[in-house]
């Protein structure tokens, strides 16, 4: 029995010294493998007498059971160690705040555009839409802009492929083309109603329409493009232009509408406006619109926010209307500039840099 006790003690010691499952299996083979010590003892039973074989066999089986018990205990201990190490490596502190996906929000310029549309919508203005790649006719010619005008220079305008040398395509330099497009379709629709024809087959050219029709009252917000970039200009920027054409629309109406808009937009009934004489090819007379805040950091300073004027008779003709009967006013402003003034931002480029830290302030 002493030799069996020694083997069991040796097996337990070897198992305890095993630090990995692989080491443990190697130690197991020394005692329970095909050439292990217990296996060799079992083979030696064949040469013993029958009575001694029974006694010796029972003792070897007890020793084998002791070794297997020690082996299983060490296996479990190594498995528990591995689990604890894994749990520590992948530990989660459940007391920490959860990581949530950030919520988005409207861009500050989009907020301004929605505000502009809402204010003018309350005055009965529709919102016009149109393509950003425009034809030369809608962008310049229809707006009474001559071929030698500086705005047609390659240094000021992004020209794109398509069209022809006489009528090239370009990225629109303002949203005025949408006014012309809307007005032309408006006139076609009501000319067709009067003449009993289809609007698709009605031409806006030729005889000017002088019949009765509802007024044209529309704003045209959208992206525009010019070759310009600094703290207050961007190659891509936004404009919102407005048009009101009817039989009795005067400059007085322009001053009233735009003054009411500015005071509502800035939520300041004491805001002061002035209309400075200026020149635009598509309006006559024309005026720059300046505003002055009664208080705050900008108090006392005149700030230009828009251009405006009475629609030029040539532009009225290009809409298909008779300028002897129809008259109107137009204005154009920069929503980016209005956003800067409303929120106190001094660099236009911040709106388009994509810095989440800056944009998150407007959520």
Secondary structure, 3 states (H helix, E strand, C coil): CHHHHHHHHHHHHHHHHCCCHHHHHHHHHHHHCCCCHHHHHHHHHHHCCHHHHHHHHHHHHHHHHHHHHHHHHHHHHHHHHHHHHHHHHCCCCCCCCCCCCCCCCCCHHHHHHHHHHHHHHCCCCEECCCCCEEEHHHHCHHHCCCCCCHHHCCCCCCEEEEECCCCEEEECCCCHHHHHHHHHHHHHHHHHHHHCCCHHHCCCCCCCECCCCCCEEEEEEEEEECCCCECCECCEEEEEEEEEEECCCCHHHHHHHHHHHHHHHCCCCCCEEEEEEEEECCEEEEEEEEEEECCCCCECCEEEEEEEEEECHHHHHHCCECCCCCEEEEEEECHHHHHHHHHCCCCHHHHCCCCHHHHHHHC
